[in-house]
Amino acid sequence: MFKKKIIFLLLLFFFQYENSFANNNIVYMDFNYVINNSNIGKKVLDALNKQNKKNIENLKAYQNKLKQEIDEINKIKNIASEEDIKKKISAHNANAKEYDKLKIKLSNELNKKRNEEMNRLVKLINPLLENYMKDNSIDIVLNKEIVYFAKDQYDISKQILDLTNINYK
């Protein structure tokens, strides 16, 4: 009888503390939403898009030049000497290689600038996010992309967007 009481008390003791009532405050945020919709993010993205359009225009002009060279080669194909045609073809091939190098260079420069600007934006937004976490007693902020399901009440993207727009106009 005594053993049964001890076992009963031990089981009661263990079952009483089985449930853990965590007081962690976990939220999530869509960082892309904040960058795409904030005033400073829009300015940066607009500048990057302008640079991209400028690069595309330069590359199209170069493509037109290459196309004109091919047309010129085709026009003089039957008239000019074989040596002249070979010179024109080698010049065209050299220009085509330069075009490829220019295309890669412009792409790399734009990607580098995009990465630098995004890192700069993240560095600007991080202190706001840290202060928001302190003020609202938030323990963990997750990226929305890794959250499978969650209630909308845990999404702080709009609040961080508002803070970003207020602090960086």
One Martini backbone bead per residue (centre of mass of N, CA, C, O) as a GRO file, in nm:
protein
  169
    1MET     BB    1   0.058   0.064  -0.021
    2PHE     BB    2   0.300   0.254   0.003
    3LYS     BB    3   0.400   0.217  -0.290
    4LYS     BB    4   0.148   0.330  -0.428
    5LYS     BB    5   0.170   0.617  -0.311
    6ILE     BB    6   0.446   0.685  -0.426
    7ILE     BB    7   0.381   0.638  -0.722
    8PHE     BB    8   0.149   0.837  -0.735
    9LEU     BB    9   0.314   1.091  -0.655
   10LEU     BB   10   0.522   1.074  -0.881
   11LEU     BB   11   0.325   1.086  -1.117
   12LEU     BB   12   0.198   1.351  -1.039
   13PHE     BB   13   0.456   1.515  -1.047
   14PHE     BB   14   0.532   1.460  -1.351
   15PHE     BB   15   0.257   1.551  -1.482
   16GLN     BB   16   0.258   1.842  -1.382
   17TYR     BB   17   0.551   1.907  -1.551
   18GLU     BB   18   0.508   1.843  -1.856
   19ASN     BB   19   0.404   2.115  -1.914
   20SER     BB   20   0.515   2.382  -2.109
   21PHE     BB   21   0.508   2.739  -2.054
   22ALA     BB   22   0.591   2.929  -2.290
   23ASN     BB   23   0.719   3.285  -2.327
   24ASN     BB   24   0.754   3.309  -2.630
   25ASN     BB   25   0.817   3.554  -2.888
   26ILE     BB   26   0.704   3.486  -3.216
   27VAL     BB   27   0.795   3.607  -3.540
   28TYR     BB   28   0.739   3.747  -3.870
   29MET     BB   29   0.912   3.845  -4.188
   30ASP     BB   30   0.908   4.036  -4.495
   31PHE     BB   31   1.179   4.164  -4.641
   32ASN     BB   32   1.091   4.218  -4.934
   33TYR     BB   33   0.851   4.395  -4.867
   34VAL     BB   34   1.009   4.621  -4.730
   35ILE     BB   35   1.194   4.692  -4.967
   36ASN     BB   36   0.972   4.728  -5.199
   37ASN     BB   37   0.786   4.951  -5.007
   38SER     BB   38   0.992   5.136  -4.936
   39ASN     BB   39   1.129   5.432  -5.000
   40ILE     BB   40   1.430   5.345  -5.010
   41GLY     BB   41   1.387   5.088  -5.176
   42LYS     BB   42   1.264   5.221  -5.427
   43LYS     BB   43   1.509   5.394  -5.496
   44VAL     BB   44   1.709   5.163  -5.536
   45LEU     BB   45   1.545   5.001  -5.748
   46ASP     BB   46   1.528   5.231  -5.952
   47ALA     BB   47   1.832   5.264  -5.998
   48LEU     BB   48   1.878   4.972  -6.094
   49ASN     BB   49   1.679   4.984  -6.336
   50LYS     BB   50   1.821   5.213  -6.486
   51GLN     BB   51   2.088   5.068  -6.521
   52ASN     BB   52   1.973   4.829  -6.679
   53LYS     BB   53   1.857   4.992  -6.917
   54LYS     BB   54   2.124   5.116  -7.002
   55ASN     BB   55   2.265   4.849  -7.062
   56ILE     BB   56   2.064   4.751  -7.277
   57GLU     BB   57   2.106   4.984  -7.474
   58ASN     BB   58   2.408   4.936  -7.521
   59LEU     BB   59   2.377   4.644  -7.625
   60LYS     BB   60   2.189   4.709  -7.866
   61ALA     BB   61   2.386   4.893  -8.013
   62TYR     BB   62   2.601   4.674  -8.047
   63GLN     BB   63   2.422   4.476  -8.203
   64ASN     BB   64   2.372   4.663  -8.445
   65LYS     BB   65   2.665   4.679  -8.527
   66LEU     BB   66   2.699   4.375  -8.582
   67LYS     BB   67   2.475   4.357  -8.795
   68GLN     BB   68   2.605   4.556  -8.995
   69GLU     BB   69   2.858   4.389  -9.044
   70ILE     BB   70   2.714   4.145  -9.166
   71ASP     BB   71   2.577   4.297  -9.397
   72GLU     BB   72   2.840   4.395  -9.524
   73ILE     BB   73   2.958   4.119  -9.580
   74ASN     BB   74   2.723   4.018  -9.762
   75LYS     BB   75   2.751   4.243  -9.983
   76ILE     BB   76   3.082   4.180 -10.040
   77LYS     BB   77   3.122   3.878 -10.098
   78ASN     BB   78   3.127   3.886 -10.432
   79ILE     BB   79   3.328   4.141 -10.471
   80ALA     BB   80   3.542   4.094 -10.279
   81SER     BB   81   3.806   3.986 -10.149
   82GLU     BB   82   3.907   3.735  -9.946
   83GLU     BB   83   4.083   3.911  -9.761
   84ASP     BB   84   3.869   4.126  -9.686
   85ILE     BB   85   3.667   3.930  -9.564
   86LYS     BB   86   3.854   3.819  -9.341
   87LYS     BB   87   3.893   4.091  -9.200
   88LYS     BB   88   3.595   4.143  -9.137
   89ILE     BB   89   3.545   3.882  -8.978
   90SER     BB   90   3.763   3.926  -8.760
   91ALA     BB   91   3.647   4.196  -8.663
   92HIS     BB   92   3.372   4.081  -8.586
   93ASN     BB   93   3.473   3.871  -8.382
   94ALA     BB   94   3.604   4.075  -8.195
   95ASN     BB   95   3.340   4.233  -8.140
   96ALA     BB   96   3.186   3.990  -8.022
   97LYS     BB   97   3.377   3.947  -7.783
   98GLU     BB   98   3.339   4.231  -7.665
   99TYR     BB   99   3.039   4.198  -7.615
  100ASP     BB  100   3.058   3.965  -7.416
  101LYS     BB  101   3.235   4.114  -7.211
  102LEU     BB  102   3.038   4.349  -7.163
  103LYS     BB  103   2.800   4.183  -7.065
  104ILE     BB  104   2.944   4.059  -6.819
  105LYS     BB  105   3.035   4.322  -6.687
  106LEU     BB  106   2.755   4.455  -6.648
  107SER     BB  107   2.634   4.224  -6.484
  108ASN     BB  108   2.840   4.224  -6.252
  109GLU     BB  109   2.803   4.518  -6.167
  110LEU     BB  110   2.502   4.499  -6.101
  111ASN     BB  111   2.520   4.272  -5.891
  112LYS     BB  112   2.712   4.418  -5.702
  113LYS     BB  113   2.532   4.665  -5.652
  114ARG     BB  114   2.287   4.510  -5.546
  115ASN     BB  115   2.428   4.380  -5.303
  116GLU     BB  116   2.521   4.642  -5.168
  117GLU     BB  117   2.239   4.772  -5.137
  118MET     BB  118   2.106   4.544  -4.974
  119ASN     BB  119   2.306   4.554  -4.739
  120ARG     BB  120   2.248   4.847  -4.666
  121LEU     BB  121   1.947   4.807  -4.602
  122VAL     BB  122   1.984   4.598  -4.381
  123LYS     BB  123   2.155   4.788  -4.196
  124LEU     BB  124   1.916   4.993  -4.162
  125ILE     BB  125   1.689   4.789  -4.053
  126ASN     BB  126   1.806   4.632  -3.808
  127PRO     BB  127   1.780   4.847  -3.580
  128LEU     BB  128   1.474   4.866  -3.597
  129LEU     BB  129   1.422   4.569  -3.531
  130GLU     BB  130   1.563   4.563  -3.256
  131ASN     BB  131   1.385   4.779  -3.123
  132TYR     BB  132   1.118   4.634  -3.168
  133MET     BB  133   1.191   4.387  -3.002
  134LYS     BB  134   1.233   4.533  -2.732
  135ASP     BB  135   0.956   4.686  -2.713
  136ASN     BB  136   0.789   4.386  -2.771
  137SER     BB  137   0.917   4.127  -2.658
  138ILE     BB  138   1.101   3.979  -2.874
  139ASP     BB  139   1.280   3.682  -2.950
  140ILE     BB  140   1.181   3.602  -3.254
  141VAL     BB  141   1.275   3.636  -3.605
  142LEU     BB  142   1.134   3.534  -3.898
  143ASN     BB  143   1.130   3.425  -4.209
  144LYS     BB  144   0.870   3.389  -4.421
  145GLU     BB  145   0.995   3.163  -4.610
  146ILE     BB  146   1.013   2.946  -4.350
  147VAL     BB  147   0.713   2.974  -4.313
  148TYR     BB  148   0.439   2.778  -4.342
  149PHE     BB  149   0.254   2.845  -4.082
  150ALA     BB  150   0.057   3.142  -3.987
  151LYS     BB  151  -0.051   3.396  -3.835
  152ASP     BB  152  -0.101   3.730  -3.908
  153GLN     BB  153  -0.031   3.842  -3.617
  154TYR     BB  154   0.293   3.757  -3.665
  155ASP     BB  155   0.316   3.985  -3.873
  156ILE     BB  156   0.572   4.264  -3.905
  157SER     BB  157   0.607   4.407  -4.181
  158LYS     BB  158   0.437   4.668  -4.159
  159GLN     BB  159   0.578   4.792  -3.913
  160ILE     BB  160   0.862   4.804  -4.042
  161LEU     BB  161   0.781   4.976  -4.281
  162ASP     BB  162   0.690   5.221  -4.117
  163LEU     BB  163   0.962   5.268  -3.975
  164THR     BB  164   1.128   5.308  -4.231
  165ASN     BB  165   0.967   5.552  -4.346
  166ILE     BB  166   1.015   5.738  -4.103
  167ASN     BB  167   1.343   5.719  -4.091
  168TYR     BB  168   1.350   5.683  -4.427
  169LYS     BB  169   1.297   5.928  -4.687
   0.00000   0.00000   0.00000
